[in-house]
């Protein structure tokens, strides 16, 4: 140990960053994902108890690998059926260089197996690669800790049953598995950026983890255009986060945000990564969504937004990755580019696919308000507020409805 003991927050950050490298090293050595993950969690608990009072070791990652490996050795020795494996594997580790980005990416692939539901893959990824505790993940998704614990346990059993050797999938499987990985990372980011439930507008611990994991994927696969596209999309979107809420934590819509609060360095990084992805040739859905975000980010004022370009990009996106939410966003772009009536006509076509979703009512309310139908807009805002599970969104929609009622 060296130096003054670190603050608890510093220890937590250090452990979170080290988690995927430590787990990768232990899984690579012992081959058992579920037991290795438990051993690493125990080692991190030991570190969280010791380091704030005794100081951080010279090689924190090596210390964690050594402690987790000793836990694995103890487990192996306790199981007589594993004695042959003990002789081959249970040796004191050399706390040298930790696993690289390829190892961390291999862990992400293991956590995002196609047999897992998106919810289970998200939970396991945050636990195993993100270093979050079960309690932290449960809080982020507003479910009881026991429920999240069972979800993670089932996911670990699925991974163990697959008995997949540690490492990246073979080339023939990688493309399909990569789509699952990127989808899981985007789910984590979206839940953090616009929480679907509860009293918080955003959960920065989730957006931060999603961006960090996307950086790992980008570092390991710098020539994969859609990995670049997803990282660029996250950065270009997250750059606007400082302006998304006012001093009271209330939602501020995009067209009313103080754009001087946007993070210009993050925008520049996202734009650079996007340019690299586009120059590679094939254009996928994450690159197109990043391009849309970039158009918003380069507008100094809301009225400077090039809605014609955004509409064209949504048209491309709908051809590459059609879906009701894409169509809903294209209806908004259509309204802004060609007038609210055009947007409402398109919304009438695509709205039924989303049913009674609160976003359909919120978009219809906005377009009706733009077209001058205050009564219709009021009714739609009220319905949207009734349906959303996000308290900040509900307050915002209720205020819009109240403003229209007051002006009637």
C-alpha positions in Angstrom: 0.0 0.0 0.0 1.2 3.5 -0.6 0.3 7.2 0.0 -2.6 8.6 1.9 -5.7 6.4 2.0 -8.0 7.4 -0.9 -11.5 8.8 -0.4 -14.3 6.2 -0.7 -15.6 7.8 -3.9 -12.2 7.4 -5.5 -12.1 3.7 -4.5 -15.5 3.1 -6.0 -14.4 4.7 -9.3 -11.2 2.8 -9.3 -13.0 -0.5 -8.7 -15.6 0.2 -11.3 -12.9 0.8 -13.9 -10.9 -2.2 -12.9 -13.9 -4.6 -12.8 -14.0 -5.8 -16.5 -10.2 -6.2 -16.6 -10.1 -8.2 -13.4 -13.0 -10.4 -14.4 -11.5 -11.0 -17.9 -8.2 -12.2 -16.3 -9.9 -14.5 -13.9 -12.3 -16.0 -16.5 -9.5 -16.5 -18.9 -7.5 -18.4 -16.2 -10.3 -20.5 -14.7 -12.9 -20.7 -17.4 -15.9 -20.6 -15.1 -17.8 -17.3 -15.7 -20.3 -17.6 -12.8 -17.8 -18.6 -10.1 -15.3 -16.1 -11.4 -17.8 -13.3 -11.3 -18.6 -14.2 -7.7 -14.9 -14.3 -6.7 -14.3 -10.9 -8.3 -17.2 -9.4 -6.5 -15.8 -10.8 -3.2 -12.4 -9.3 -4.0 -13.9 -5.9 -4.7 -15.8 -6.0 -1.4 -12.4 -6.7 0.3 -10.9 -3.8 -1.5 -13.8 -1.5 -0.6 -13.3 -2.3 3.0 -9.5 -2.2 3.1 -8.3 0.5 0.7 -10.0 3.5 2.3 -8.1 2.9 5.6 -4.9 1.1 4.4 -4.3 2.8 1.1 -4.4 1.7 -2.5 -1.9 -1.0 -3.5 0.9 -0.3 -6.0 -1.0 -2.4 -8.6 -4.7 -2.3 -7.8 -5.7 -4.5 -10.7 -3.1 -7.1 -9.9 -4.2 -7.0 -6.3 -7.8 -7.7 -7.3 -6.8 -10.5 -9.7 -4.6 -12.1 -7.0 -7.4 -12.0 -4.3 -10.1 -13.2 -6.7 -7.8 -16.0 -8.0 -7.2 -17.1 -4.4 -10.9 -17.2 -3.8 -11.3 -19.4 -7.0 -8.4 -21.6 -5.8 -10.2 -22.1 -2.5 -13.4 -23.0 -4.3 -11.6 -25.5 -6.5 -9.9 -27.1 -3.5 -13.2 -27.4 -1.7 -14.6 -29.5 -4.6 -13.0 -32.9 -4.9 -14.3 -33.4 -8.4 -12.2 -30.5 -9.5 -8.8 -31.7 -8.2 -7.4 -32.4 -11.6 -8.4 -28.9 -12.7 -6.8 -27.5 -9.5 -3.4 -28.9 -10.4 -3.6 -27.4 -13.8 -5.1 -24.0 -13.0 -4.9 -23.1 -9.3 -1.6 -21.3 -9.2 -0.8 -17.9 -7.7 -1.4 -15.4 -10.5 1.3 -13.0 -11.7 -0.2 -9.5 -11.0 1.2 -8.2 -14.2 -0.6 -6.4 -17.1 -4.3 -6.8 -16.9 -6.6 -7.9 -19.7 -6.8 -5.5 -22.7 -9.8 -4.1 -24.5 -10.3 -7.4 -26.4 -10.8 -9.3 -23.1 -13.3 -6.7 -21.9 -15.1 -6.9 -25.2 -15.2 -10.7 -24.9 -16.9 -10.3 -21.5 -19.5 -8.0 -23.1 -20.2 -10.7 -25.8 -20.6 -13.3 -23.1 -23.1 -11.2 -21.2 -25.1 -10.4 -24.4 -25.8 -14.0 -25.5 -28.8 -14.2 -27.8 -30.5 -16.7 -25.4 -30.9 -13.9 -22.8 -33.7 -11.4 -22.8 -32.6 -7.8 -23.2 -33.4 -7.1 -19.6 -31.2 -10.0 -18.4 -28.4 -9.1 -20.8 -28.4 -5.4 -19.6 -28.4 -6.5 -15.9 -25.5 -9.0 -16.4 -23.5 -6.6 -18.4 -23.8 -3.9 -15.8 -22.8 -6.3 -13.0 -20.0 -8.2 -14.7 -18.5 -5.5 -17.0 -19.7 -2.3 -15.5 -18.8 -3.2 -11.9 -22.2 -2.1 -10.5 -23.6 -3.9 -7.5 -26.9 -5.7 -7.7 -28.4 -2.9 -5.5 -27.2 -0.2 -7.8 -28.6 -1.9 -10.9 -31.9 -2.6 -9.2 -32.1 1.1 -8.2 -31.3 2.2 -11.7 -34.2 0.1 -13.1 -36.6 0.6 -10.2 -37.0 -3.0 -9.3 -36.5 -4.7 -5.9 -32.9 -5.9 -5.2 -34.1 -9.5 -4.8 -35.8 -9.4 -8.2 -32.6 -8.1 -9.9 -30.5 -10.6 -8.0 -32.7 -13.5 -9.4 -32.5 -12.0 -12.9 -28.7 -11.8 -12.7 -28.4 -15.3 -11.3 -30.6 -16.8 -14.1 -28.5 -14.9 -16.7 -25.3 -16.3 -15.2 -26.7 -19.8 -15.3 -27.5 -19.3 -19.0 -24.0 -18.2 -19.7 -22.6 -21.1 -17.8 -24.8 -23.6 -19.6 -23.6 -22.3 -22.9 -20.0 -23.4 -21.9 -18.6 -21.0 -24.5 -14.8 -20.7 -24.4 -13.6 -17.3 -23.2 -12.8 -15.1 -26.1 -14.5 -13.2 -28.9 -17.0 -15.2 -31.0 -15.8 -16.8 -34.2 -16.0 -14.5 -37.3 -19.1 -16.4 -38.6 -21.1 -15.5 -35.4 -19.6 -12.1 -34.6 -21.8 -9.9 -36.8 -25.1 -11.3 -35.4 -23.8 -11.2 -31.8 -22.4 -7.7 -32.3 -25.9 -6.5 -33.1 -27.1 -7.9 -29.8 -24.2 -6.2 -28.0 -24.8 -2.8 -29.5 -28.6 -3.1 -28.8 -27.9 -3.9 -25.1 -25.5 -0.9 -24.8 -28.0 1.4 -26.4 -30.7 0.2 -24.1 -28.5 1.0 -21.1 -27.8 4.4 -22.5 -31.4 5.2 -23.3 -32.6 4.2 -19.8 -29.9 6.5 -18.3 -30.6 9.4 -20.6 -34.4 9.4 -20.4 -35.4 7.3 -17.5 -38.6 5.4 -18.4 -39.9 5.4 -14.8 -39.6 7.2 -11.5 -38.8 10.7 -10.3 -35.5 11.3 -12.0 -35.2 12.7 -15.5 -31.9 10.9 -16.1 -29.6 8.4 -14.4 -26.0 9.5 -15.2 -24.5 6.3 -13.8 -26.2 4.3 -16.6 -25.3 6.7 -19.4 -21.7 6.9 -18.1 -21.4 3.1 -18.1 -22.9 2.8 -21.6 -20.5 5.3 -23.0 -17.6 3.6 -21.2 -18.5 0.2 -22.5 -19.0 1.6 -26.0 -15.5 3.0 -25.8 -14.2 -0.4 -24.9 -15.9 -1.9 -28.0 -14.6 1.0 -30.2 -11.0 0.4 -28.9 -11.2 -3.3 -29.7 -13.0 -2.8 -33.0 -12.0 0.6 -34.3 -12.8 -0.4 -37.9 -16.4 -1.5 -37.2 -18.6 1.3 -38.6 -21.6 0.6 -36.4 -19.5 0.5 -33.2 -18.2 3.9 -34.2 -21.8 5.0 -35.0 -23.1 4.0 -31.6 -20.3 5.7 -29.7 -20.8 8.8 -31.8 -24.6 8.7 -31.2 -24.1 8.4 -27.4 -21.6 11.3 -27.3 -23.6 13.6 -29.5 -26.7 13.0 -27.5 -25.1 13.1 -24.0 -23.4 16.4 -24.9 -26.9 18.1 -24.5 -27.5 16.6 -21.1 -26.4 19.7 -19.1 -29.3 21.7 -20.7 -32.0 19.0 -20.4 -33.2 20.1 -17.0 -33.6 23.4 -15.3 -32.4 24.4 -11.8 -35.4 22.5 -10.2 -34.7 19.4 -12.3 -37.6 20.0 -14.6 -37.5 18.8 -18.2 -36.4 21.4 -20.8 -37.4 20.4 -24.4 -34.7 20.6 -27.1 -36.1 23.7 -28.8 -36.0 25.6 -25.4 -32.6 24.5 -24.2 -29.7 26.9 -23.5 -27.3 25.6 -26.1 -24.3 27.4 -24.5 -24.5 24.7 -21.9 -24.0 21.9 -24.4 -20.6 20.2 -24.1 -18.7 21.4 -27.2 -15.7 19.1 -26.7 -18.0 16.0 -26.5 -19.8 17.2 -29.6 -16.4 17.6 -31.4 -15.4 14.1 -30.4 -18.7 12.6 -31.5 -18.5 14.3 -34.8 -15.0 13.1 -35.4 -15.9 9.5 -34.7 -19.0 9.8 -36.9 -16.9 11.1 -39.8 -14.5 8.2 -39.4 -17.5 5.7 -39.5 -19.1 7.3 -42.5 -15.8 7.3 -44.4 -15.7 3.5 -44.0 -18.5 3.1 -46.5 -21.5 1.1 -45.4 -23.9 3.2 -43.4 -26.0 1.6 -40.7 -28.8 2.7 -38.3 -26.5 3.9 -35.5 -24.5 6.0 -37.9 -27.7 7.5 -39.3 -29.1 8.3 -35.8 -25.7 9.9 -34.9 -25.9 12.0 -38.1 -29.3 13.2 -37.0 -28.0 14.1 -33.6 -25.1 15.9 -35.2 -27.5 18.1 -37.2 -29.2 19.2 -34.0 -25.9 19.8 -32.3 -24.5 22.1 -34.9 -27.5 24.4 -34.8 -26.6 27.4 -32.6 -30.3 28.2 -32.2 -33.4 26.0 -32.5 -34.6 28.0 -35.5 -31.3 27.2 -37.3 -31.9 23.5 -37.3 -31.9 22.0 -40.8 -35.1 20.0 -40.5 -35.0 19.2 -44.2 -31.7 17.3 -43.7 -33.1 15.6 -40.6 -36.2 14.5 -42.6 -34.0 13.1 -45.3 -31.9 11.2 -42.8 -35.0 9.7 -41.1 -36.2 8.6 -44.6 -32.9 6.7 -45.0 -33.1 5.3 -41.4 -36.7 4.1 -42.1 -35.4 2.1 -45.1 -32.4 0.7 -43.2 -34.1 -0.1 -39.9 -37.9 0.5 -40.1 -39.9 0.6 -36.9 -42.8 2.5 -35.4 -40.5 4.8 -33.3 -38.5 5.8 -36.3 -41.7 6.6 -38.2 -42.9 8.6 -35.2 -39.7 10.7 -35.2 -40.0 11.1 -39.0 -43.5 12.6 -38.4 -42.0 15.2 -36.2 -39.3 16.0 -38.7 -42.0 16.2 -41.4 -44.0 18.7 -39.4 -41.0 20.9 -38.8 -39.8 20.7 -42.4 -43.1 20.9 -44.2 -45.7 22.1 -41.7 -47.7 20.5 -38.9 -50.5 19.2 -41.1 -48.1 17.1 -43.1 -46.7 15.7 -39.8 -50.2 15.0 -38.6 -51.1 13.1 -41.8 -48.0 10.9 -41.4 -48.7 10.4 -37.7 -52.2 9.2 -38.6 -50.5 6.5 -40.7 -47.9 5.3 -38.2 -49.6 6.0 -34.9 -51.7 2.8 -34.8 -48.5 0.7 -34.8 -47.6 2.1 -31.4 -51.1 1.9 -29.9 -51.8 3.9 -26.8 -48.1 4.8 -26.2 -47.6 8.1 -24.3 -45.1 9.3 -27.0 -47.8 9.1 -29.7 -50.1 11.3 -27.7 -47.3 13.7 -26.8 -46.2 14.1 -30.5 -49.8 14.5 -31.6 -50.4 17.2 -28.9 -47.3 19.1 -30.1 -48.3 19.0 -33.7 -51.9 20.0 -32.9 -50.6 22.9 -30.9 -48.4 24.0 -33.8 -51.4 23.8 -36.1 -53.5 26.0 -33.8 -55.8 23.3 -32.4 -55.5 24.2 -28.7 -58.4 22.1 -27.5 -57.2 19.0 -29.3 -53.6 19.6 -28.1 -54.8 19.9 -24.5 -56.7 16.6 -24.6 -53.6 14.8 -26.1 -51.2 16.3 -23.5 -53.5 15.2 -20.7 -53.7 11.7 -22.1 -49.9 11.5 -22.6 -49.4 12.7 -19.0 -51.7 9.9 -17.8 -49.7 7.2 -19.6 -46.1 8.1 -18.9 -44.4 6.5 -15.9 -41.7 9.2 -15.8 -42.6 11.9 -13.2 -40.6 14.6 -14.8 -42.3 13.9 -18.2 -45.7 13.9 -16.5 -45.0 17.3 -14.9 -43.9 18.7 -18.2 -46.9 17.4 -20.1 -49.3 18.5 -17.4 -47.8 22.0 -17.5 -48.3 22.2 -21.3 -51.9 21.1 -20.9 -52.5 23.7 -18.2 -50.9 26.5 -20.3 -53.3 25.7 -23.1 -56.3 25.6 -20.8 -55.4 28.9 -19.3 -55.2 30.5 -22.8 -58.5 29.0 -23.9 
